[in-house]
Structures are given as C-alpha cells and as structure tokens.
Amino acid sequence: MTSCGRTCRSLSQPDYSCKTSFTAVDGCGCAEGTYMNEEGVCVLQNDCPCYDKDTIIPAGQSISNDGSTCLCSGRKFTCTTNVCDAVCGIYGDGHHITFDDKRYDFSGDCDYTLLQDYCGTNQNKGSFRIISENIPCNTGAPCTKNIRIFLGDNEYQLKDDGFQMVKGTGQVRPSQIQTMGLYLVVTIKPGLVLMWDKKTSLFIKLSPEFQGKVCGLCGNYDGNSKNEFTTRSQETVTDVLEFGNSWKVSTNCPKAELLTDPCTSNRYRAAWSQKQCSVITSVTFQSCHSQVTTVTASYSAQIYALSL
C-alpha cells in the first residue's frame, strides 16, 4: 500500500509522483525492488528508462547529443565523446594552420618535413613521413613541386603526372588514391589522408589516434597550440624561422627568411588591388560570406594581387 507509488521517474526525479496534477490515493503499487515504468509495467531499477527533459529513452537505446553518443543503461546515460579529425593546412604564400590551430607564415625554397611519427622516444620506431619540395611559383608564392611519402622502407612520390613508387618493395602502399575535383587525395593509412591541388594548397587530415605522436611543420597535435613550434631536436621555441628551418631535409638549402609583406613593398598598387579584390565582399559571393571570414579572404586575395 502506498500514497506515492514507486515509479521509474521518481528515481530520477524524487517525489515526482506526488508532485503531479493527479491526486495520490492508497492502492496497490509495485512489489518491493521494482518500479513502474511509463507503460504501467513494474520493472527492475536497471530496466527503467532514462529521461532527457521531456523525452523518455528506453533502457538499451542511444541518443546523440552535441557530437556524443549517449546510451541509456541502469536509468542513467553513459556518453562517449566523439573527437573530430584534425586538419593541417598549407596554402598560398606560406600560410600554415597546424592540427592544434596554430597559424603562422613560413616559406622557404627547400624540402621540408611536414609530418612524421619519428618523434621523441619514438624516433627509431616511426612508420611514416611526409616531405614537401617547395619552389617559387610564377606568382612568387611557394608551390609544392612534389610530395614524398615514406611508409616503412618504401618511398612514393606525388607529382603533376600522378602517383609513383620511387623505391622499396611496394608491399606497404597507401590505402587509396583518387582524384576529387582539383585535388589528388591519398589515404596513406587508416586515419591519415592527404589532399593536394598540385600547386599551392595541401591539407593533411589525422584521426585522434595520432594525438601526441607526430611532429613536423604541421605541429605535434597534442591539443596545445602554445608548444606548437617544436623543432626537430624536440626543443620548444618561439621563433618561427628557427622552428621552420629545423625541419629542412637538406642542409644544403638556404635558410628561409621572414616573408615580405607585399602590401608594404608595393604601396603604389594598393588601390588597384583593393578594387580588383572587392568582388569577394560584394553580393557576387554573398552566399559564401557565412562560411568564410570575408575580411580575411579579401586581405589574402589583395596580397596575392599585389604579388602578381
């Protein structure tokens, strides 16, 4: 006999059954150790549903919430966080965005290690390395002439004429190679994807399993952008030139120097470049404005125009 029956909802919201608009009366309730669910059936505590505001989630079912998957078990939600892949981007006139979203400018005429897992205590046990060969384009901006991919003892190369093997047995190969629009897309191994437009834009995508296990110009992917400038010798520095030059593949290359701002060195062309690039902030590209910071896009285009 009970005035406030044992219900599944009352477990999550104590005294709920006595706070509803219904008048509580003495009568038969669920047996000791069981609770009435929303269907009027007496169940064990672990078989009670979960409550997400006004939504009832039966035991054993899952819901998605802010990128996480939450399973109802034992009348409580158990959530797993789905961490997104990280992307490193190299584009335009030496612009870099690391996996931890550190933005910096560095440009040199040499081969540079963009990414590898031969880092820290794992320097003799790594499995891959990605190297880019940079040369000045006609515009003055650096172009990636080719990309070298090392997988174990095998070396592969991406050039304008596509993908080719340089040396090795070929037993360890990239998982997939395909063309998507302007980009050559290479799945180097599960969780590691490279996208290259064969000119000035290169993007590398990494899955969370590589967190804290990589190094190079793309950073160390440890969630901390403050220690992104880690040199080949594993020193954390603040100078971008010291950081970038440490990742040169050959010591015969000249060291990179600070980039010259075209807006400063070509002031007489400022008005012309602003007029040429004003189309970016016009109604022509209005549908893109919500996706791209128009001020940044316009400024980047202006710098490119000044470099011509």
C-alpha positions in Angstrom: 0.0 0.0 0.0 1.4 3.4 -0.9 0.3 7.0 -1.4 3.3 7.9 -3.6 4.0 4.8 -5.8 7.5 3.7 -6.7 8.0 4.7 -10.3 10.9 4.9 -12.6 10.5 8.6 -13.0 10.6 9.1 -9.2 14.1 7.5 -9.1 15.4 10.3 -11.4 13.0 13.0 -10.1 12.4 12.2 -6.4 8.7 12.5 -5.2 7.7 13.2 -8.8 4.6 11.0 -8.4 3.4 13.2 -5.5 4.0 16.5 -7.4 1.9 15.7 -10.5 -1.6 17.1 -11.0 -3.0 13.7 -10.0 -4.3 13.1 -6.5 -2.4 10.4 -4.8 -4.5 7.7 -3.2 -3.7 4.5 -1.3 -3.8 1.4 -3.5 -1.7 -1.4 -4.9 1.8 -0.5 -6.1 4.8 -2.3 -7.5 6.4 -5.0 -5.4 9.5 -4.2 -3.3 12.5 -3.8 -5.6 10.6 -2.9 -8.7 9.3 0.3 -10.2 6.5 1.2 -12.5 7.7 2.4 -16.0 5.8 4.8 -18.3 3.8 1.8 -19.7 2.5 0.9 -16.3 4.7 -2.2 -16.0 6.7 -3.0 -12.9 10.4 -3.5 -13.8 13.7 -3.7 -12.0 15.6 -0.5 -11.4 18.2 -1.2 -14.1 15.4 -1.7 -16.7 13.9 1.7 -16.0 14.2 4.3 -18.9 16.2 7.5 -18.9 14.8 10.9 -19.0 16.2 13.7 -21.3 14.0 16.6 -20.3 10.5 15.5 -21.7 11.9 12.7 -23.8 11.8 9.1 -22.5 14.6 6.9 -23.6 14.1 3.2 -23.1 16.9 1.2 -21.4 19.4 0.0 -24.0 18.7 2.7 -26.5 21.1 5.6 -27.5 20.7 9.2 -28.4 23.1 11.7 -30.0 23.9 14.8 -28.0 26.4 17.6 -29.1 28.5 15.2 -31.0 28.4 12.5 -28.4 26.5 9.2 -28.3 24.7 8.5 -25.0 23.5 5.0 -24.1 20.7 4.6 -21.5 21.8 1.9 -19.1 20.8 1.5 -15.4 18.5 4.5 -15.8 21.5 6.7 -16.4 23.2 8.0 -19.6 26.7 6.8 -20.4 28.2 9.1 -23.0 31.2 8.7 -25.3 32.8 11.8 -26.7 33.4 11.6 -30.5 36.6 13.6 -31.1 36.7 15.0 -34.6 39.6 14.5 -37.0 42.2 17.3 -37.1 43.4 19.0 -40.3 46.8 20.7 -41.1 46.7 23.2 -44.0 49.5 24.7 -46.0 48.3 27.2 -48.7 49.1 30.4 -50.5 52.1 32.4 -49.6 53.5 30.2 -46.9 50.4 30.2 -44.7 50.2 27.3 -42.3 47.5 26.1 -39.9 48.6 23.2 -37.6 46.5 20.4 -36.2 46.1 22.4 -33.0 45.0 25.5 -35.0 48.3 27.4 -34.6 48.5 29.9 -37.6 51.9 31.0 -38.9 53.7 32.1 -42.1 56.8 30.3 -43.2 58.2 29.9 -46.7 61.5 28.5 -48.0 63.0 27.0 -51.1 63.8 23.6 -49.9 62.4 20.2 -48.9 60.6 20.2 -45.5 59.2 17.6 -43.2 55.5 18.3 -42.9 54.6 15.3 -40.7 56.1 12.2 -39.3 55.7 9.9 -36.3 59.5 9.6 -35.8 59.3 11.8 -32.7 60.5 12.0 -29.1 61.1 8.5 -27.7 59.7 7.0 -30.9 62.4 8.4 -33.3 63.6 4.9 -34.2 60.2 3.3 -34.4 58.2 5.6 -36.7 56.2 4.3 -39.6 55.6 7.3 -41.9 57.0 10.6 -43.1 55.6 13.2 -45.5 58.0 15.7 -47.1 57.2 18.5 -49.5 59.5 20.0 -52.1 58.8 23.8 -52.4 59.8 26.0 -55.2 58.8 29.6 -56.1 55.8 29.8 -58.4 55.4 32.4 -61.2 53.5 34.5 -58.7 56.3 34.4 -56.2 54.3 32.3 -53.8 55.8 28.9 -52.9 54.4 25.9 -54.9 54.7 22.3 -53.9 56.6 20.7 -56.8 56.1 17.2 -55.4 55.4 15.3 -52.2 57.4 12.4 -51.0 55.6 9.8 -48.8 57.7 7.3 -46.8 55.9 4.2 -45.5 58.4 1.9 -43.7 61.1 1.2 -46.2 59.0 2.3 -49.2 59.1 5.7 -50.8 56.4 7.1 -53.0 56.1 10.4 -54.8 53.2 12.7 -55.9 53.8 14.9 -58.9 51.8 16.5 -61.6 51.7 13.2 -63.5 50.3 11.4 -60.5 51.4 8.8 -58.0 54.5 6.7 -58.5 56.8 4.5 -56.5 60.4 5.6 -56.0 61.9 2.7 -54.1 61.1 -0.3 -52.0 59.2 -3.5 -52.4 55.8 -1.9 -52.6 54.4 -4.2 -50.0 53.3 -1.3 -47.9 51.2 1.1 -50.1 48.8 3.9 -49.5 45.3 2.5 -48.9 43.6 4.6 -51.6 44.5 7.1 -54.3 41.8 9.1 -56.1 41.1 12.4 -57.8 38.3 14.6 -56.3 37.8 17.8 -58.3 41.1 19.8 -58.3 42.6 17.6 -55.6 44.6 14.4 -55.6 43.5 12.6 -52.5 45.7 9.9 -50.9 44.7 7.8 -48.0 48.2 7.0 -46.8 47.0 4.7 -44.0 43.8 4.4 -41.9 43.3 7.8 -40.2 45.9 9.7 -42.3 44.7 11.4 -45.5 46.5 13.9 -47.8 44.8 16.3 -50.2 46.9 18.3 -52.8 45.8 20.6 -55.6 49.3 20.0 -57.3 50.1 23.7 -56.7 49.8 25.9 -53.6 47.3 24.1 -51.4 48.0 21.0 -49.3 45.9 19.5 -46.5 46.6 16.6 -44.2 43.8 15.0 -42.1 44.6 13.0 -39.0 42.4 10.9 -36.7 42.6 11.3 -32.9 44.6 8.1 -32.6 47.7 10.1 -33.7 47.4 12.7 -30.9 50.7 13.5 -29.3 52.5 11.1 -31.6 53.5 13.3 -34.6 55.8 16.2 -35.3 56.9 18.5 -38.2 55.7 21.7 -39.7 52.1 20.6 -39.0 52.8 20.6 -35.3 52.6 17.9 -32.6 48.8 17.5 -32.4 48.6 17.4 -28.6 45.8 19.9 -28.1 48.1 22.7 -27.0 48.9 25.4 -29.6 51.4 27.1 -27.3 54.1 24.4 -27.8 53.5 24.0 -31.5 56.9 25.3 -32.5 58.8 22.2 -31.6 62.0 21.7 -33.6 63.4 18.5 -35.0 65.6 18.2 -31.8 62.4 18.4 -29.7 63.1 21.9 -28.4 60.1 24.3 -28.0 61.0 27.7 -29.5 59.1 30.9 -30.1 60.8 32.0 -33.3 59.0 30.8 -36.5 62.2 30.8 -38.6 64.1 28.7 -36.1 61.2 26.2 -36.0 60.7 26.1 -39.7 64.3 25.8 -40.7 64.9 23.0 -38.3 62.6 20.8 -40.4 64.7 21.3 -43.6 65.5 17.9 -45.1 68.8 19.0 -46.7 71.4 21.2 -45.0 72.5 22.5 -48.5 69.4 24.6 -48.8 69.5 28.3 -47.9 67.7 29.1 -44.6 64.3 30.7 -45.1 63.9 34.4 -44.2 61.0 36.4 -43.0 58.3 36.9 -45.6 58.0 40.4 -47.1 54.5 41.9 -46.9 53.5 42.8 -50.4 51.2 45.5 -49.0 54.3 47.3 -47.6 56.6 46.8 -50.5 54.1 47.7 -53.2 52.1 50.5 -51.8 51.6 52.1 -55.2 49.4 49.2 -56.2 47.2 49.2 -53.1 44.3 51.0 -54.7 44.4 48.7 -57.7 44.5 45.5 -55.7 41.6 46.7 -53.4 39.5 47.4 -56.5 40.3 44.0 -58.0 39.5 42.1 -54.9 36.5 44.0 -53.7 34.3 41.4 -55.6 34.9 39.0 -52.7 32.9 41.1 -50.3 30.3 42.0 -52.9 26.9 40.4 -53.5 28.5 38.1 -56.0 29.9 35.9 -53.2 27.2 36.7 -50.7 26.2 33.1 -50.2 29.7 32.3 -49.1 30.1 35.1 -46.5 28.6 33.0 -43.7 31.2 30.3 -44.3 34.3 32.4 -44.8 35.6 35.4 -42.9 35.3 37.9 -45.8 37.8 40.3 -44.3 40.5 37.6 -44.2 39.6 36.3 -47.6 39.7 39.8 -49.1 43.0 40.6 -47.5 44.6 37.3 -48.7 43.4 38.0 -52.2 44.7 41.5 -52.0 48.2 40.2 -51.0 48.0 37.7 -53.9 47.1 40.5 -56.3 50.0 42.7 -55.1 52.4 39.8 -55.7 51.5 39.5 -59.3 
